[in-house]
Amino acid sequence: MRIKELFIKRYGPLRDRSYVLTGRFNLLVGKNEEGKTLTIDALVKLLLGRTC
């Protein structure tokens, strides 16, 4: 299974975030407090139903 797009409507402080995932490797880059870790946490909860 390959995820092509991720849309976060409301997760903690994240609101209406959309990510298009292309290729085999994707990298989240941004300044501090922009939601990179929270985005990964949301994806893990979606796929596994729990946090790491």
mmCIF file as gemmi writes it, N, C-alpha and C atoms, coordinates in Angstrom:
data_model
loop_
_atom_site.group_PDB
_atom_site.id
_atom_site.type_symbol
_atom_site.label_atom_id
_atom_site.label_alt_id
_atom_site.label_comp_id
_atom_site.label_asym_id
_atom_site.label_entity_id
_atom_site.label_seq_id
_atom_site.pdbx_PDB_ins_code
_atom_site.Cartn_x
_atom_site.Cartn_y
_atom_site.Cartn_z
_atom_site.occupancy
_atom_site.B_iso_or_equiv
_atom_site.pdbx_formal_charge
_atom_site.auth_seq_id
_atom_site.auth_asym_id
_atom_site.pdbx_PDB_model_num
ATOM 1 N N . MET Axp A 1 ? 0.847 -1.175 0 1 0 ? 1 A 1
ATOM 2 C CA . MET Axp A 1 ? 0 0 0 1 0 ? 1 A 1
ATOM 3 C C . MET Axp A 1 ? 0.893 1.239 0 1 0 ? 1 A 1
ATOM 4 N N . ARG Axp A 2 ? 0.566 2.176 -0.838 1 0 ? 2 A 1
ATOM 5 C CA . ARG Axp A 2 ? 1.326 3.416 -0.913 1 0 ? 2 A 1
ATOM 6 C C . ARG Axp A 2 ? 0.364 4.583 -0.696 1 0 ? 2 A 1
ATOM 7 N N . ILE Axp A 3 ? 0.724 5.479 0.201 1 0 ? 3 A 1
ATOM 8 C CA . ILE Axp A 3 ? -0.088 6.668 0.461 1 0 ? 3 A 1
ATOM 9 C C . ILE Axp A 3 ? 0.346 7.761 -0.501 1 0 ? 3 A 1
ATOM 10 N N . LYS Axp A 4 ? -0.599 8.296 -1.248 1 0 ? 4 A 1
ATOM 11 C CA . LYS Axp A 4 ? -0.283 9.326 -2.232 1 0 ? 4 A 1
ATOM 12 C C . LYS Axp A 4 ? -0.565 10.73 -1.724 1 0 ? 4 A 1
ATOM 13 N N . GLU Axp A 5 ? -1.542 10.845 -0.827 1 0 ? 5 A 1
ATOM 14 C CA . GLU Axp A 5 ? -1.898 12.17 -0.308 1 0 ? 5 A 1
ATOM 15 C C . GLU Axp A 5 ? -2.381 12.028 1.132 1 0 ? 5 A 1
ATOM 16 N N . LEU Axp A 6 ? -2.033 13.001 1.939 1 0 ? 6 A 1
ATOM 17 C CA . LEU Axp A 6 ? -2.446 13.034 3.333 1 0 ? 6 A 1
ATOM 18 C C . LEU Axp A 6 ? -3.084 14.385 3.598 1 0 ? 6 A 1
ATOM 19 N N . PHE Axp A 7 ? -4.307 14.362 4.098 1 0 ? 7 A 1
ATOM 20 C CA . PHE Axp A 7 ? -5.005 15.601 4.443 1 0 ? 7 A 1
ATOM 21 C C . PHE Axp A 7 ? -5.39 15.537 5.91 1 0 ? 7 A 1
ATOM 22 N N . ILE Axp A 8 ? -4.928 16.504 6.678 1 0 ? 8 A 1
ATOM 23 C CA . ILE Axp A 8 ? -5.255 16.588 8.099 1 0 ? 8 A 1
ATOM 24 C C . ILE Axp A 8 ? -6.239 17.729 8.273 1 0 ? 8 A 1
ATOM 25 N N . LYS Axp A 9 ? -7.458 17.383 8.613 1 0 ? 9 A 1
ATOM 26 C CA . LYS Axp A 9 ? -8.496 18.403 8.769 1 0 ? 9 A 1
ATOM 27 C C . LYS Axp A 9 ? -8.371 19.104 10.114 1 0 ? 9 A 1
ATOM 28 N N . ARG Axp A 10 ? -8.239 18.311 11.181 1 0 ? 10 A 1
ATOM 29 C CA . ARG Axp A 10 ? -8.107 18.892 12.517 1 0 ? 10 A 1
ATOM 30 C C . ARG Axp A 10 ? -7.438 17.858 13.415 1 0 ? 10 A 1
ATOM 31 N N . TYR Axp A 11 ? -6.232 18.153 13.85 1 0 ? 11 A 1
ATOM 32 C CA . TYR Axp A 11 ? -5.49 17.28 14.76 1 0 ? 11 A 1
ATOM 33 C C . TYR Axp A 11 ? -4.64 18.163 15.66 1 0 ? 11 A 1
ATOM 34 N N . GLY Axp A 12 ? -5.063 18.303 16.894 1 0 ? 12 A 1
ATOM 35 C CA . GLY Axp A 12 ? -4.376 19.219 17.807 1 0 ? 12 A 1
ATOM 36 C C . GLY Axp A 12 ? -4.402 20.623 17.226 1 0 ? 12 A 1
ATOM 37 N N . PRO Axp A 13 ? -3.258 21.287 17.195 1 0 ? 13 A 1
ATOM 38 C CA . PRO Axp A 13 ? -3.216 22.636 16.62 1 0 ? 13 A 1
ATOM 39 C C . PRO Axp A 13 ? -3.16 22.664 15.082 1 0 ? 13 A 1
ATOM 40 N N . LEU Axp A 14 ? -3.005 21.501 14.449 1 0 ? 14 A 1
ATOM 41 C CA . LEU Axp A 14 ? -2.955 21.46 12.981 1 0 ? 14 A 1
ATOM 42 C C . LEU Axp A 14 ? -4.355 21.604 12.408 1 0 ? 14 A 1
ATOM 43 N N . ARG Axp A 15 ? -4.506 22.463 11.448 1 0 ? 15 A 1
ATOM 44 C CA . ARG Axp A 15 ? -5.791 22.691 10.782 1 0 ? 15 A 1
ATOM 45 C C . ARG Axp A 15 ? -5.583 22.711 9.265 1 0 ? 15 A 1
ATOM 46 N N . ASP Axp A 16 ? -6.359 21.93 8.572 1 0 ? 16 A 1
ATOM 47 C CA . ASP Axp A 16 ? -6.385 21.93 7.102 1 0 ? 16 A 1
ATOM 48 C C . ASP Axp A 16 ? -4.991 21.89 6.474 1 0 ? 16 A 1
ATOM 49 N N . ARG Axp A 17 ? -4.263 20.827 6.767 1 0 ? 17 A 1
ATOM 50 C CA . ARG Axp A 17 ? -2.943 20.613 6.168 1 0 ? 17 A 1
ATOM 51 C C . ARG Axp A 17 ? -3.06 19.537 5.114 1 0 ? 17 A 1
ATOM 52 N N . SER Axp A 18 ? -2.447 19.762 3.978 1 0 ? 18 A 1
ATOM 53 C CA . SER Axp A 18 ? -2.481 18.796 2.894 1 0 ? 18 A 1
ATOM 54 C C . SER Axp A 18 ? -1.054 18.499 2.44 1 0 ? 18 A 1
ATOM 55 N N . TYR Axp A 19 ? -0.752 17.219 2.255 1 0 ? 19 A 1
ATOM 56 C CA . TYR Axp A 19 ? 0.568 16.791 1.799 1 0 ? 19 A 1
ATOM 57 C C . TYR Axp A 19 ? 0.378 15.849 0.619 1 0 ? 19 A 1
ATOM 58 N N . VAL Axp A 20 ? 1.091 16.089 -0.455 1 0 ? 20 A 1
ATOM 59 C CA . VAL Axp A 20 ? 1.111 15.186 -1.598 1 0 ? 20 A 1
ATOM 60 C C . VAL Axp A 20 ? 2.43 14.441 -1.533 1 0 ? 20 A 1
ATOM 61 N N . LEU Axp A 21 ? 2.36 13.117 -1.428 1 0 ? 21 A 1
ATOM 62 C CA . LEU Axp A 21 ? 3.539 12.287 -1.291 1 0 ? 21 A 1
ATOM 63 C C . LEU Axp A 21 ? 3.884 11.687 -2.642 1 0 ? 21 A 1
ATOM 64 N N . THR Axp A 22 ? 5.089 11.947 -3.099 1 0 ? 22 A 1
ATOM 65 C CA . THR Axp A 22 ? 5.508 11.482 -4.422 1 0 ? 22 A 1
ATOM 66 C C . THR Axp A 22 ? 6.754 10.616 -4.304 1 0 ? 22 A 1
ATOM 67 N N . GLY Axp A 23 ? 6.926 9.745 -5.233 1 0 ? 23 A 1
ATOM 68 C CA . GLY Axp A 23 ? 8.119 8.912 -5.263 1 0 ? 23 A 1
ATOM 69 C C . GLY Axp A 23 ? 8.189 7.937 -4.1 1 0 ? 23 A 1
ATOM 70 N N . ARG Axp A 24 ? 9.393 7.497 -3.821 1 0 ? 24 A 1
ATOM 71 C CA . ARG Axp A 24 ? 9.6 6.503 -2.767 1 0 ? 24 A 1
ATOM 72 C C . ARG Axp A 24 ? 10.072 7.113 -1.463 1 0 ? 24 A 1
ATOM 73 N N . PHE Axp A 25 ? 10.494 8.374 -1.497 1 0 ? 25 A 1
ATOM 74 C CA . PHE Axp A 25 ? 11.046 9.021 -0.313 1 0 ? 25 A 1
ATOM 75 C C . PHE Axp A 25 ? 10.479 10.426 -0.217 1 0 ? 25 A 1
ATOM 76 N N . ASN Axp A 26 ? 9.964 10.78 0.96 1 0 ? 26 A 1
ATOM 77 C CA . ASN Axp A 26 ? 9.428 12.113 1.193 1 0 ? 26 A 1
ATOM 78 C C . ASN Axp A 26 ? 10.036 12.663 2.469 1 0 ? 26 A 1
ATOM 79 N N . LEU Axp A 27 ? 10.304 13.959 2.472 1 0 ? 27 A 1
ATOM 80 C CA . LEU Axp A 27 ? 10.968 14.606 3.588 1 0 ? 27 A 1
ATOM 81 C C . LEU Axp A 27 ? 10.147 15.805 4.033 1 0 ? 27 A 1
ATOM 82 N N . LEU Axp A 28 ? 9.838 15.871 5.325 1 0 ? 28 A 1
ATOM 83 C CA . LEU Axp A 28 ? 9.144 17.036 5.876 1 0 ? 28 A 1
ATOM 84 C C . LEU Axp A 28 ? 10.188 18.003 6.403 1 0 ? 28 A 1
ATOM 85 N N . VAL Axp A 29 ? 10.165 19.206 5.882 1 0 ? 29 A 1
ATOM 86 C CA . VAL Axp A 29 ? 11.135 20.229 6.267 1 0 ? 29 A 1
ATOM 87 C C . VAL Axp A 29 ? 10.385 21.475 6.68 1 0 ? 29 A 1
ATOM 88 N N . GLY Axp A 30 ? 10.85 22.125 7.717 1 0 ? 30 A 1
ATOM 89 C CA . GLY Axp A 30 ? 10.224 23.366 8.15 1 0 ? 30 A 1
ATOM 90 C C . GLY Axp A 30 ? 10.876 23.9 9.409 1 0 ? 30 A 1
ATOM 91 N N . LYS Axp A 31 ? 10.444 25.069 9.796 1 0 ? 31 A 1
ATOM 92 C CA . LYS Axp A 31 ? 10.955 25.708 10.994 1 0 ? 31 A 1
ATOM 93 C C . LYS Axp A 31 ? 10.402 25.014 12.23 1 0 ? 31 A 1
ATOM 94 N N . ASN Axp A 32 ? 10.929 25.388 13.381 1 0 ? 32 A 1
ATOM 95 C CA . ASN Axp A 32 ? 10.442 24.855 14.652 1 0 ? 32 A 1
ATOM 96 C C . ASN Axp A 32 ? 8.976 25.213 14.846 1 0 ? 32 A 1
ATOM 97 N N . GLU Axp A 33 ? 8.245 24.298 15.496 1 0 ? 33 A 1
ATOM 98 C CA . GLU Axp A 33 ? 6.837 24.519 15.835 1 0 ? 33 A 1
ATOM 99 C C . GLU Axp A 33 ? 5.912 24.661 14.622 1 0 ? 33 A 1
ATOM 100 N N . GLU Axp A 34 ? 6.277 24.058 13.491 1 0 ? 34 A 1
ATOM 101 C CA . GLU Axp A 34 ? 5.409 24.109 12.315 1 0 ? 34 A 1
ATOM 102 C C . GLU Axp A 34 ? 4.571 22.857 12.139 1 0 ? 34 A 1
ATOM 103 N N . GLY Axp A 35 ? 4.764 21.851 13.008 1 0 ? 35 A 1
ATOM 104 C CA . GLY Axp A 35 ? 3.908 20.68 12.974 1 0 ? 35 A 1
ATOM 105 C C . GLY Axp A 35 ? 4.476 19.451 12.297 1 0 ? 35 A 1
ATOM 106 N N . LYS Axp A 36 ? 5.776 19.392 12.097 1 0 ? 36 A 1
ATOM 107 C CA . LYS Axp A 36 ? 6.38 18.227 11.436 1 0 ? 36 A 1
ATOM 108 C C . LYS Axp A 36 ? 6.176 16.959 12.263 1 0 ? 36 A 1
ATOM 109 N N . THR Axp A 37 ? 6.524 17.008 13.537 1 0 ? 37 A 1
ATOM 110 C CA . THR Axp A 37 ? 6.389 15.843 14.401 1 0 ? 37 A 1
ATOM 111 C C . THR Axp A 37 ? 4.926 15.485 14.613 1 0 ? 37 A 1
ATOM 112 N N . LEU Axp A 38 ? 4.082 16.481 14.745 1 0 ? 38 A 1
ATOM 113 C CA . LEU Axp A 38 ? 2.655 16.235 14.934 1 0 ? 38 A 1
ATOM 114 C C . LEU Axp A 38 ? 2.044 15.592 13.687 1 0 ? 38 A 1
ATOM 115 N N . THR Axp A 39 ? 2.534 15.944 12.517 1 0 ? 39 A 1
ATOM 116 C CA . THR Axp A 39 ? 2.079 15.32 11.277 1 0 ? 39 A 1
ATOM 117 C C . THR Axp A 39 ? 2.449 13.84 11.248 1 0 ? 39 A 1
ATOM 118 N N . ILE Axp A 40 ? 3.671 13.517 11.637 1 0 ? 40 A 1
ATOM 119 C CA . ILE Axp A 40 ? 4.099 12.119 11.694 1 0 ? 40 A 1
ATOM 120 C C . ILE Axp A 40 ? 3.277 11.359 12.73 1 0 ? 40 A 1
ATOM 121 N N . ASP Axp A 41 ? 3.018 11.983 13.877 1 0 ? 41 A 1
ATOM 122 C CA . ASP Axp A 41 ? 2.196 11.359 14.918 1 0 ? 41 A 1
ATOM 123 C C . ASP Axp A 41 ? 0.789 11.053 14.399 1 0 ? 41 A 1
ATOM 124 N N . ALA Axp A 42 ? 0.211 11.971 13.665 1 0 ? 42 A 1
ATOM 125 C CA . ALA Axp A 42 ? -1.122 11.753 13.093 1 0 ? 42 A 1
ATOM 126 C C . ALA Axp A 42 ? -1.107 10.597 12.101 1 0 ? 42 A 1
ATOM 127 N N . LEU Axp A 43 ? -0.066 10.508 11.292 1 0 ? 43 A 1
ATOM 128 C CA . LEU Axp A 43 ? 0.05 9.43 10.314 1 0 ? 43 A 1
ATOM 129 C C . LEU Axp A 43 ? 0.211 8.073 11.007 1 0 ? 43 A 1
ATOM 130 N N . VAL Axp A 44 ? 1.011 8.012 12.065 1 0 ? 44 A 1
ATOM 131 C CA . VAL Axp A 44 ? 1.191 6.773 12.821 1 0 ? 44 A 1
ATOM 132 C C . VAL Axp A 44 ? -0.12 6.341 13.457 1 0 ? 44 A 1
ATOM 133 N N . LYS Axp A 45 ? -0.843 7.288 14.048 1 0 ? 45 A 1
ATOM 134 C CA . LYS Axp A 45 ? -2.141 6.945 14.643 1 0 ? 45 A 1
ATOM 135 C C . LYS Axp A 45 ? -3.124 6.456 13.594 1 0 ? 45 A 1
ATOM 136 N N . LEU Axp A 46 ? -3.096 7.058 12.416 1 0 ? 46 A 1
ATOM 137 C CA . LEU Axp A 46 ? -3.978 6.625 11.334 1 0 ? 46 A 1
ATOM 138 C C . LEU Axp A 46 ? -3.667 5.203 10.91 1 0 ? 46 A 1
ATOM 139 N N . LEU Axp A 47 ? -2.394 4.874 10.747 1 0 ? 47 A 1
ATOM 140 C CA . LEU Axp A 47 ? -1.997 3.561 10.244 1 0 ? 47 A 1
ATOM 141 C C . LEU Axp A 47 ? -2.021 2.476 11.308 1 0 ? 47 A 1
ATOM 142 N N . LEU Axp A 48 ? -1.608 2.813 12.543 1 0 ? 48 A 1
ATOM 143 C CA . LEU Axp A 48 ? -1.47 1.792 13.572 1 0 ? 48 A 1
ATOM 144 C C . LEU Axp A 48 ? -2.52 1.875 14.671 1 0 ? 48 A 1
ATOM 145 N N . GLY Axp A 49 ? -3.214 2.991 14.733 1 0 ? 49 A 1
ATOM 146 C CA . GLY Axp A 49 ? -4.217 3.16 15.767 1 0 ? 49 A 1
ATOM 147 C C . GLY Axp A 49 ? -3.638 3.467 17.13 1 0 ? 49 A 1
ATOM 148 N N . ARG Axp A 50 ? -2.364 3.834 17.173 1 0 ? 50 A 1
ATOM 149 C CA . ARG Axp A 50 ? -1.698 4.176 18.443 1 0 ? 50 A 1
ATOM 150 C C . ARG Axp A 50 ? -0.489 5.056 18.156 1 0 ? 50 A 1
ATOM 151 N N . THR Axp A 51 ? 0.17 5.527 19.217 1 0 ? 51 A 1
ATOM 152 C CA . THR Axp A 51 ? 1.387 6.316 19.05 1 0 ? 51 A 1
ATOM 153 C C . THR Axp A 51 ? 2.594 5.433 19.276 1 0 ? 51 A 1
ATOM 154 N N . CYS Axp A 52 ? 3.735 5.863 18.796 1 0 ? 52 A 1
ATOM 155 C CA . CYS Axp A 52 ? 4.981 5.1 18.978 1 0 ? 52 A 1
ATOM 156 C C . CYS Axp A 52 ? 5.582 5.355 20.328 1 0 ? 52 A 1
